[in-house]
Amino acid sequence: MSGQNQTDSRSLQEVFTYLEQTFQCTFSYKDIDLRYHYTSVPKANDLELAVQTLSQSTLFNFTILEDRTVAVQKKEGLVRRCVVITSEIDLPMVNVAIVTPYQQLITDSAGRADLEVGNTSEEITIRYTGFETIRTTAANLATNDCSSFRLLRKIEYLNTVTLVNYLAKGITKSTNGALNVNYKEFDILPGLIEPDVLQTIQALPGIQSVNETVSFINIRGGTNDQNLVLWDGIKMYQSGHFFGLISAFNPFLTTEVNIIKNGSSAEYGDGVSGIISMQGDDTIGSQISGGWGINAISTDAYLEIPLSDKASLQLAGRKSFNNLIETPTYTEYFEKAFQNTEVLVNSEAESASNDDFTFYDAHLRFVYKPTEKDYLRVNFLLLGNRLDFLENAVIDNVRESRQSELTQENYSGGLYYGRIWNNKFSTNIQLYGTTYGLRATNFDIRNNQRLLQNNDVLEGGLKASGNFAISQNAMLMAGYQFNETGITNFEQINNPFFERTDKQVLRTHSVFAQTNLSPAKWNTTIIAGLRLNHIGKFNKVLLEPRLSINYRFLNYFSIDVAGELKSQTTSQIIDLQNDFLGVENRRWVLSRENDIPILKGQQFSVGINYSRNGWLVNAEPYIKRIEGITTQSQGFQNQFENARTHGSYMVKGVDLLINKRFRNVNTWFSYSYAKNDYTFKQLTPSSFPNNIDIRHTITYGINYSIDKFNISGGFNYHSGKPITTLVPGNQVVNGQLNFDLPNASNIDDYIRVDISGTYSFSIGEKLNAFAGISFWNLLDTKNELNSFYRINSDGEHEKVTENSLAFTPNATFRIRF
């Protein structure tokens, strides 16, 4: 026997009434037997199949009599148990929800409920608003007496959800302005058949990637290094596989992601542009579960192993399989990732061959709840990309070859402990460490040179905080954070010999406090905080106030006001465009006086929301200024490519979303306007458009769901990226490119249409399967992502273009148990 999805469930009496009207029959049963029993309406074309399905999904047997009367009887051998719910507060625990695969009960005035299950392995969930959820199995319940469960008060930040199904099912917006994507409930999106974490969030207004990579996500006009990317609270320095084309984080161990564009909590440092925080599943399963899947690029597997009723272990791994077979999807990704690099060099004199590329990741999470008040989590993550190939050259009519290689790896581990001391006070502490390494070996056969380049990051951190519930509508949070970050950049050339090592270390101490107020009579939530950072090497103290206000009025409207000051001491720069084989040419660096300033961000926004009858409308104007950016961090490919100075950029924009949900259809339209300008006082001109000044962005999508089938289509448009052209008729002067005004022109507008479809089905009683197919850039539109100029071997100028993914199909098949 198997249960059903409770969100699709109806009472058995409602199901019987529906079937009676559909098949002109009569169900005969005792009302008391059906009490609290729920199931979904069976999908069947005749009465015989319908009752057969009901028998598999309920605790009843069904017999069809000659007069089309269906006799309903309880199955034999049912497990009957009793539970009594208590709590740490002196109140009767009435109407506590007790959910089994077949029943949805509530406790009586004594806090008691009598339940039935098919066997002792089935999960039982105990829920009550304001208290921690308890999950157990019938095997853990007493056989001769009632089992007692004590609920603990749940301490939370009052971040009430204001907008549900924001753009798609599973996406919500909280009163603090954060957007939450819950992958357990997540809907399908155009062009995606699996919940790629960093691809998903690009469907949200104000978030995009101008070069189609997840390693260069732009939140409201900022660069990717200005985003704080967290995995279970651990700061990540690598986010992409295939050097940025797909997310490096396994979506089947990532249950939700929070995106904060403005008004972030005072507990967060860094991330002057935005925050992307991913969390795994902290529940302890009652039985072994897992799955295996394959798509056109990689295969993966995950497994959750309950070690006891208090501990579980989660394991997952993923690896590309192009060493066995290269699919058309892999070919498109490879050409996109390595275009205009040495990997795809091909001429009579020089060429590349025998390329071997692979990516992989491994995840481990251990969750332990020794008591009702204690929670412990240990996790480990490994991410990796590796490329090697032969560089070939013909010298004196002799073909010579050398192997060049590029590796990118990230190791991260963390220990988290949380404790609920009483119904008002809780604490948590986290220790973590993360290392990132980008290493390249590059041979220049013609000049008999070998270049070694390393970019290594080592970071350790400690974070502790406490939460105190002042009242039901007020919360106080305070804490301390310490971070030590060391970054080493190494270069070595063998002929002539040259070696350079640059190592920088920064230690930052931070204290923070925040209050959350939600006066019931005001229909308002106010979150105000202050963070104080002391950066040891600079001997500087930075104050960072944070504010988020949500006001609800006229039942269907709300207004969001948010503002923040933030700082950041890590950033990425490009020394030379062909560093690290030209593939991943950005290297992490630390701020240092008179060279790379501390990044400082200021942002303010006001938004209005309307939600009623399936309609959702959200409009949010904002202004954002980031100071301390360097020319090296912006990746100029014009007259400022070799400039070494710092400045700022300012973005003025608005994000708009209109979403309408019908019964089986969800459709949305989003528009973003952003004017993004640089200011560099030491450059001429000092003010000009940002490299990622994308003025207009439009997306339209539609999802259709029926039974287990989902299909989604979408249209994406944005105005062309700014570029710098050469002076017409005078392109080269004294052997140098003669550039026109910086970023005064734009490449052609970007247009892309995507479509995807998925289907879920069962294989036997214990296996669920999932299949999907998608088409990225369905119309095979030739989109130009970037262009720049260089002087070729003949001393003439030439234009180099970087193109988007062409028409790219993908398919997946997964099984779960």
VENZI-V241564 format. One record per helix or strand of 2 or more residues. SS is the DSSP state (H for helix, E for strand). FROM is the first residue (numbers start at 0). LEN is the number of residues. If there is no record, write none. Layout:
ss = (SS,SS)
from = (FROM,FROM)
len = (LEN,LEN)
This chain:
ss = (H,E,H,E,H,E,H,E,E,E,E,E,E,E,E,H,E,E,E,E,H,E,H,E,H,E,E,E,H,E,E,E,E,E,E,H,H,E,E,E,E,E,E,E,H,E,E,E,E,H,E,E,E,H,E,E,E,E,E,E,E,E,E,E,E,E,E,E)
from = (5,9,11,25,30,36,46,59,68,78,96,102,111,122,133,137,146,160,170,178,196,206,213,217,223,226,233,239,241,245,255,273,288,297,310,327,341,349,373,397,424,448,473,496,519,523,539,556,569,578,586,598,614,630,645,664,686,695,708,721,731,735,744,749,766,783,796,807)
len = (3,2,12,3,4,3,11,5,6,9,3,4,6,5,4,3,5,3,4,4,7,2,3,2,3,5,2,2,3,2,5,6,7,9,10,11,3,19,22,23,20,23,21,21,3,12,14,12,4,4,4,14,16,4,16,15,3,11,10,2,2,2,2,14,10,8,7,9)
